[in-house]
Amino acid sequence: MALVDGSAYSESVCRHAAWIAKRSGAQVKLYHVLDPRRAQGRRDLSGSIRLGARSQLMEQLSDLDEQHAKLSQAQGRAILEDAKALIEAEGVTDVITRLRHDDIVNTVEQKEAAADMIVIGKRGEAAGLESPHLGSNFERIVRASHKPVFVSNRSFAPIDRVLIAYDGGVSSMKAVDHVARDPMFAGLKVIVATAGQDTADLRRALEKARATLNAGGHEAEVKLLKGAPDKALADLVETDGIDLLVMGAYGHSRIRTLVIGSTTTGMIRSCKVPVVLMR
């Protein structure tokens, strides 16, 4: 399930969705969502009109609103057609498009049951390429979804090396198991890393993760990093040539709280690679 809005990140969403589909044999279902609340916001501006001009201008505003709705639908269909063509050009033939009038989170909640993974961009149409902020819907979608969320970065690049941010908790164990089983990760180099004090328990947890990945056909490497998790992991992504980061989305440990919270956004923002978030 890939969400496209016509922003600069939509091409990356499409290319990553095509990459996933080719490796896993999955169908790609593209969604473009028209939020009716945005159109309602424009109509509300008419409340400032007064006196005799009100009825005439209200009629004109109504006509403009109808025209805008038609243009938005036409634009949405064009975005979906372009996205489908881009994915098909990558060699994926099973691509379906859907144009919906709804809140984007409602769309995810209602349609994710049929999906194995949701693909979104780090930023949307309201944010420029250089914006320091993640997309306004990013956290809402991650919180609402019960499926893995693949967060595309600015542009697509070949993926060969995968880093799993690991702490032994439930969501990071789920991430390890997902990587071990999913054909999307077959043949990729996998590194499992954690940051913290070197203890016997932590070493055992890392070895358990390695064993799970080995059973899935991966010759995984494990690393125990020093320093704050966000800085240590971000540095490893940069210095070790990591192409994809996989991490748990929720929890109370130092690593898992990165993802939704004050330092989360910094982690995802600073890493210039796509991120897979596991619930």
FENHU-V679833 format. One record per residue. RES is the residue in one letter. NEAR is the number of other C-alpha atoms within 12 Angstrom. Layout:
BEGIN
[[RES;NEAR] [RES;NEAR]]
END
This chain:
BEGIN
[[M;40] [A;48] [L;52] [V;45] [D;41] [G;33] [S;27] [A;28] [Y;36] [S;39] [E;35] [S;37] [V;45] [C;49] [R;38] [H;45] [A;47] [A;38] [W;34] [I;36] [A;33] [K;26] [R;22] [S;20] [G;20] [A;26] [Q;28] [V;40] [K;36] [L;43] [Y;40] [H;41] [V;33] [L;34] [D;24] [P;20] [R;15] [R;19] [A;25] [Q;18] [G;13] [R;20] [R;25] [D;16] [L;17] [S;22] [G;15] [S;13] [I;17] [R;13] [L;11] [G;9] [A;14] [R;16] [S;15] [Q;15] [L;21] [M;23] [E;16] [Q;16] [L;24] [S;22] [D;15] [L;19] [D;25] [E;18] [Q;15] [H;22] [A;23] [K;16] [L;16] [S;27] [Q;23] [A;17] [Q;21] [G;31] [R;26] [A;21] [I;31] [L;34] [E;26] [D;24] [A;40] [K;37] [A;24] [L;27] [I;35] [E;24] [A;18] [E;23] [G;21] [V;29] [T;20] [D;22] [V;32] [I;23] [T;28] [R;29] [L;29] [R;28] [H;22] [D;22] [D;23] [I;35] [V;29] [N;21] [T;29] [V;37] [E;23] [Q;18] [K;27] [E;29] [A;16] [A;17] [A;23] [D;29] [M;37] [I;44] [V;45] [I;49] [G;48] [K;49] [R;38] [G;34] [E;23] [A;21] [A;23] [G;18] [L;22] [E;16] [S;18] [P;17] [H;23] [L;33] [G;32] [S;23] [N;28] [F;37] [E;30] [R;21] [I;34] [V;37] [R;25] [A;25] [S;34] [H;26] [K;31] [P;35] [V;42] [F;42] [V;47] [S;45] [N;37] [R;33] [S;25] [F;27] [A;22] [P;20] [I;28] [D;22] [R;31] [V;40] [L;42] [I;51] [A;53] [Y;45] [D;42] [G;36] [G;30] [V;23] [S;33] [S;40] [M;34] [K;32] [A;41] [V;47] [D;33] [H;31] [V;42] [A;33] [R;21] [D;27] [P;22] [M;29] [F;37] [A;27] [G;23] [L;28] [K;29] [V;39] [I;39] [V;48] [A;43] [T;42] [A;34] [G;28] [Q;16] [D;17] [T;13] [A;12] [D;14] [L;24] [R;25] [R;17] [A;28] [L;35] [E;28] [K;26] [A;41] [R;32] [A;23] [T;27] [L;35] [N;26] [A;17] [G;24] [G;22] [H;30] [E;23] [A;33] [E;26] [V;33] [K;30] [L;31] [L;27] [K;18] [G;19] [A;20] [P;33] [D;34] [K;26] [A;26] [L;41] [A;38] [D;24] [L;35] [V;33] [E;20] [T;12] [D;22] [G;25] [I;33] [D;35] [L;43] [L;48] [V;45] [M;50] [G;42] [A;44] [Y;31] [G;24] [H;19] [S;25] [R;31] [I;38] [R;37] [T;28] [L;32] [V;39] [I;30] [G;21] [S;16] [T;21] [T;32] [T;26] [G;23] [M;36] [I;42] [R;32] [S;28] [C;33] [K;27] [V;37] [P;42] [V;45] [V;44] [L;45] [M;39] [R;31]]
END
